[in-house]
Amino acid sequence: MAVPKRKQSKSRRNKRRTQQTVVMPPIIHCAQCGAPIIPHNACSECGYYKGRKVDHTVKEKEQKGEGG
């Protein structure tokens, strides 16, 4: 098993760790309903993407007005 000959300095350690930051994804608002969404993804609230209905996972019963 390899063992380092010298201790790495705090400067070298910190330089390596600068790349490990967590980046917040950009948030935009849906053009149809105004809900916050991640860019280039269909809206989870209304199911629209670029003005077209594409998401089939939205509860259609709620949209038609059926309660249950």
MOBELSUL-V535963 format. One record per residue. RES is the residue in three letters. SS is DSSP state (~ for helix, > for strand, _ for the rest). PHI is phi in degrees with one decimal (999 if undefined). BURIAL is I if it has 9 or more other C-alpha atoms within 8 Angstrom, else O. Layout:
res:RES ss:SS phi:PHI burial:BURIAL
res:RES ss:SS phi:PHI burial:BURIAL
//
This chain:
res:MET ss:_ phi:999 burial:O
res:ALA ss:_ phi:-79.2 burial:O
res:VAL ss:_ phi:-126.8 burial:O
res:PRO ss:_ phi:-64.3 burial:O
res:LYS ss:_ phi:-74.9 burial:O
res:ARG ss:_ phi:-127.8 burial:O
res:LYS ss:_ phi:-73.7 burial:O
res:GLN ss:_ phi:-76.1 burial:O
res:SER ss:_ phi:-70.7 burial:O
res:LYS ss:~ phi:-63.5 burial:O
res:SER ss:~ phi:-63.5 burial:O
res:ARG ss:~ phi:-64.8 burial:O
res:ARG ss:~ phi:-61.7 burial:I
res:ASN ss:~ phi:-69.2 burial:O
res:LYS ss:~ phi:-62.5 burial:O
res:ARG ss:~ phi:-68.4 burial:O
res:ARG ss:~ phi:-79.2 burial:O
res:THR ss:~ phi:-64.8 burial:O
res:GLN ss:~ phi:-83.5 burial:O
res:GLN ss:~ phi:-95.7 burial:O
res:THR ss:_ phi:-78.3 burial:O
res:VAL ss:_ phi:-96.8 burial:O
res:VAL ss:_ phi:-102.8 burial:O
res:MET ss:_ phi:-74.8 burial:O
res:PRO ss:_ phi:-67.8 burial:O
res:PRO ss:_ phi:-67.3 burial:O
res:ILE ss:> phi:-120.8 burial:O
res:ILE ss:> phi:-122.0 burial:O
res:HIS ss:> phi:-111.5 burial:O
res:CYS ss:_ phi:-63.0 burial:I
res:ALA ss:_ phi:-72.1 burial:O
res:GLN ss:_ phi:-83.4 burial:O
res:CYS ss:_ phi:-113.7 burial:O
res:GLY ss:_ phi:85.0 burial:O
res:ALA ss:_ phi:-74.4 burial:O
res:PRO ss:> phi:-70.7 burial:O
res:ILE ss:> phi:-139.9 burial:I
res:ILE ss:> phi:-85.8 burial:I
res:PRO ss:_ phi:-57.8 burial:O
res:HIS ss:_ phi:64.4 burial:O
res:ASN ss:_ phi:-133.5 burial:O
res:ALA ss:_ phi:-69.7 burial:I
res:CYS ss:_ phi:-70.7 burial:I
res:SER ss:_ phi:-79.0 burial:O
res:GLU ss:_ phi:-84.2 burial:O
res:CYS ss:_ phi:-108.7 burial:I
res:GLY ss:_ phi:85.0 burial:I
res:TYR ss:> phi:-99.1 burial:I
res:TYR ss:> phi:-142.4 burial:I
res:LYS ss:_ phi:53.0 burial:O
res:GLY ss:_ phi:80.4 burial:O
res:ARG ss:> phi:-118.4 burial:O
res:LYS ss:> phi:-77.1 burial:O
res:VAL ss:_ phi:-126.0 burial:O
res:ASP ss:_ phi:-90.5 burial:I
res:HIS ss:_ phi:-98.4 burial:O
res:THR ss:_ phi:-90.9 burial:O
res:VAL ss:_ phi:-69.2 burial:I
res:LYS ss:_ phi:-64.8 burial:O
res:GLU ss:~ phi:-72.8 burial:O
res:LYS ss:~ phi:-64.3 burial:I
res:GLU ss:~ phi:-66.6 burial:O
res:GLN ss:~ phi:-72.4 burial:O
res:LYS ss:~ phi:-79.4 burial:O
res:GLY ss:_ phi:98.0 burial:O
res:GLU ss:_ phi:-81.0 burial:O
res:GLY ss:_ phi:-82.4 burial:O
res:GLY ss:_ phi:-179.3 burial:O
//
